[in-house]
Amino acid sequence: MRYLIVKPSSLGDILHAMPAVSALAKAEPDAEFDWVVKPAFAELPAYLPCVKRVIPFRDRELRKLLKFLPEYFRLRSDLRRDRYDAVLDLQGLVRSAVIGKMTGCAHRAGPAVPRERPASKFYTRHLNGPGHPAHAVDVNNALVRDFLGRDDLDFSLDLPVNERAAERARSVVAEAFRGELPDRFVTVAPGARWLTKKWPAEFFASVMQSIAQRDPGLKFLLAGTSDEIADAKAILAQCGDLPVASVCGGTTVGELLEVIRMSVLTICNDSGPMHIAAALGVPVAAVCGRVAPGPALPFSHIVALADDNIPDSVAMQPAWAREHLAEAAASIIREYL
């Protein structure tokens, strides 16, 4: 059997789909899987041994008038290179349903209640979810249960170390700390996709200083994409003598995952690194503010969310939540480390 998984983005969504795909692979150990994903996240599906090929979905190229046709036919050719026994759309959007249709596969399954209702018209089989509000991981797991018609699936997820990415991660971190790889460090990820989810630089700097007072031996590493370089510089400017360095813009997604795996704690906004830490079982302290993560909460028992009764204007009052998150992070360190 050969399956195509359609889950192009985002970072958290892909991680939330991985337990379901892993369970499907365990139930059918001889099956092979391909995964359609945006290039920025291509390293993630490859962490599952069952994924044999990652097919890039270059949506930015498809939005450009002069590049649409070449990119469309490139994608169509990639999708039809292998004959699939079934396509499983875990995104539930019109574009992901269309991708499934482009394969020419006669068996295309997707959620009975997709995120975009017109998507259901492209499915030949409609899968039932939990039937009640649930975490995104539980929704994907329910879809795979219905797909296989089985309730005895193993949804545990183990992300093996990517040695190449891990070696690069160690090198990047050591270089950031002037040639020395720290024994214990906290990863701080100040970025987020939405401005409403981002906390100001002085907030993160204050939290780091509070934690350092509780545990003077810890070092801090600012991590994220090139979009967070300005945020990192703003934080560094307020850290004084704090032992902190930055690798923002210096890692791929896979290398960022390995950096977080190496850390003792991750502090972040409601963002991709929050879900990476949760998937790896690394303690995470996240502040989510007024935009509640709901079904996209970090799927982990090692977590603290500083989001209770946060006032509307808290983005202008970082001191309000500073000690809340610092104490939450410290309590995690005490309990799990």
FENMORA-V747269 format. One record per residue. N is the residue number from 1. RES is the residue in one letter. SS is DSSP state (H for helix, E for strand, L for the rest). D_FIRST is the distance of its C-alpha to the first C-alpha in whole Angstrom. Layout:
n-><N	N>
res-><RES	RES>
ss-><SS	SS>
d_first-><D_FIRST	D_FIRST>
//
This chain:
n-><1	2	3	4	5	6	7	8	9	10	11	12	13	14	15	16	17	18	19	20	21	22	23	24	25	26	27	28	29	30	31	32	33	34	35	36	37	38	39	40	41	42	43	44	45	46	47	48	49	50	51	52	53	54	55	56	57	58	59	60	61	62	63	64	65	66	67	68	69	70	71	72	73	74	75	76	77	78	79	80	81	82	83	84	85	86	87	88	89	90	91	92	93	94	95	96	97	98	99	100	101	102	103	104	105	106	107	108	109	110	111	112	113	114	115	116	117	118	119	120	121	122	123	124	125	126	127	128	129	130	131	132	133	134	135	136	137	138	139	140	141	142	143	144	145	146	147	148	149	150	151	152	153	154	155	156	157	158	159	160	161	162	163	164	165	166	167	168	169	170	171	172	173	174	175	176	177	178	179	180	181	182	183	184	185	186	187	188	189	190	191	192	193	194	195	196	197	198	199	200	201	202	203	204	205	206	207	208	209	210	211	212	213	214	215	216	217	218	219	220	221	222	223	224	225	226	227	228	229	230	231	232	233	234	235	236	237	238	239	240	241	242	243	244	245	246	247	248	249	250	251	252	253	254	255	256	257	258	259	260	261	262	263	264	265	266	267	268	269	270	271	272	273	274	275	276	277	278	279	280	281	282	283	284	285	286	287	288	289	290	291	292	293	294	295	296	297	298	299	300	301	302	303	304	305	306	307	308	309	310	311	312	313	314	315	316	317	318	319	320	321	322	323	324	325	326	327	328	329	330	331	332	333	334	335	336	337>
res-><M	R	Y	L	I	V	K	P	S	S	L	G	D	I	L	H	A	M	P	A	V	S	A	L	A	K	A	E	P	D	A	E	F	D	W	V	V	K	P	A	F	A	E	L	P	A	Y	L	P	C	V	K	R	V	I	P	F	R	D	R	E	L	R	K	L	L	K	F	L	P	E	Y	F	R	L	R	S	D	L	R	R	D	R	Y	D	A	V	L	D	L	Q	G	L	V	R	S	A	V	I	G	K	M	T	G	C	A	H	R	A	G	P	A	V	P	R	E	R	P	A	S	K	F	Y	T	R	H	L	N	G	P	G	H	P	A	H	A	V	D	V	N	N	A	L	V	R	D	F	L	G	R	D	D	L	D	F	S	L	D	L	P	V	N	E	R	A	A	E	R	A	R	S	V	V	A	E	A	F	R	G	E	L	P	D	R	F	V	T	V	A	P	G	A	R	W	L	T	K	K	W	P	A	E	F	F	A	S	V	M	Q	S	I	A	Q	R	D	P	G	L	K	F	L	L	A	G	T	S	D	E	I	A	D	A	K	A	I	L	A	Q	C	G	D	L	P	V	A	S	V	C	G	G	T	T	V	G	E	L	L	E	V	I	R	M	S	V	L	T	I	C	N	D	S	G	P	M	H	I	A	A	A	L	G	V	P	V	A	A	V	C	G	R	V	A	P	G	P	A	L	P	F	S	H	I	V	A	L	A	D	D	N	I	P	D	S	V	A	M	Q	P	A	W	A	R	E	H	L	A	E	A	A	A	S	I	I	R	E	Y	L>
ss-><L	E	E	E	E	E	L	L	L	L	H	H	H	H	H	H	H	H	H	H	H	H	H	H	H	H	H	L	L	L	L	E	E	E	E	E	E	L	H	H	H	H	H	H	H	L	L	L	L	L	E	E	E	E	E	E	L	L	H	H	H	H	L	L	L	L	L	H	H	H	H	H	H	H	H	H	H	H	H	L	L	L	L	L	L	E	E	E	E	L	L	L	L	H	H	H	H	H	H	H	H	H	L	L	L	L	L	E	E	E	E	L	L	L	L	L	H	H	H	H	H	H	L	L	E	E	E	L	L	L	L	L	L	L	L	H	H	H	H	H	H	H	H	H	H	H	H	H	L	L	L	L	L	L	L	L	L	L	L	L	L	L	H	H	H	H	H	H	H	H	H	H	H	H	H	H	L	L	L	L	L	L	L	L	E	E	E	E	E	L	L	L	L	L	H	H	H	L	L	L	H	H	H	H	H	H	H	H	H	H	H	H	H	H	L	L	L	L	E	E	E	E	L	L	L	H	H	H	H	H	H	H	H	H	H	H	L	L	L	L	L	L	L	E	E	E	L	L	L	L	L	L	H	H	H	H	H	H	H	H	H	H	L	L	E	E	E	E	E	L	L	H	H	H	H	H	H	H	H	H	L	L	L	E	E	E	E	L	L	L	L	L	L	H	H	H	L	L	L	L	L	L	E	E	E	L	L	L	L	L	L	L	L	H	H	H	L	H	H	H	H	H	H	H	H	H	H	H	H	H	H	H	H	H	H	H	L>
d_first-><0	4	7	10	13	16	19	22	25	27	27	27	25	22	23	23	20	19	19	17	14	15	15	12	10	13	12	8	10	7	5	6	9	11	14	17	21	24	25	28	25	23	23	22	18	19	20	17	15	12	13	13	14	17	18	22	23	27	28	32	31	30	34	36	37	37	34	32	31	30	28	26	25	24	22	21	20	18	16	15	15	11	10	8	6	8	11	13	17	18	22	23	25	26	25	21	21	22	19	17	18	19	15	16	13	14	12	14	15	18	21	23	26	25	28	29	29	28	25	24	25	22	19	18	17	20	19	22	24	26	29	31	32	30	29	26	24	25	24	20	20	21	18	15	17	18	14	13	16	17	20	20	18	19	20	22	22	23	23	24	27	26	29	30	30	32	34	35	36	38	40	40	41	44	45	46	48	50	48	48	44	46	45	45	44	43	40	42	40	42	40	38	37	40	43	44	42	43	46	49	50	53	51	48	51	53	50	50	54	54	51	53	56	54	52	54	52	49	48	46	44	43	40	38	37	40	40	42	44	47	46	46	50	51	50	52	55	55	54	58	58	54	52	49	47	45	42	41	39	39	35	32	29	28	32	33	30	32	35	35	33	36	39	40	40	39	41	40	40	37	35	32	33	34	30	30	32	31	27	29	32	35	37	38	41	40	43	41	45	45	41	40	36	35	32	31	33	32	30	32	35	37	38	41	42	45	45	47	50	50	52	52	54	52	51	54	55	53	55	55	51	52	53	50	48	49	50	47	45	48	47	44	45	47	45	42	43>
//
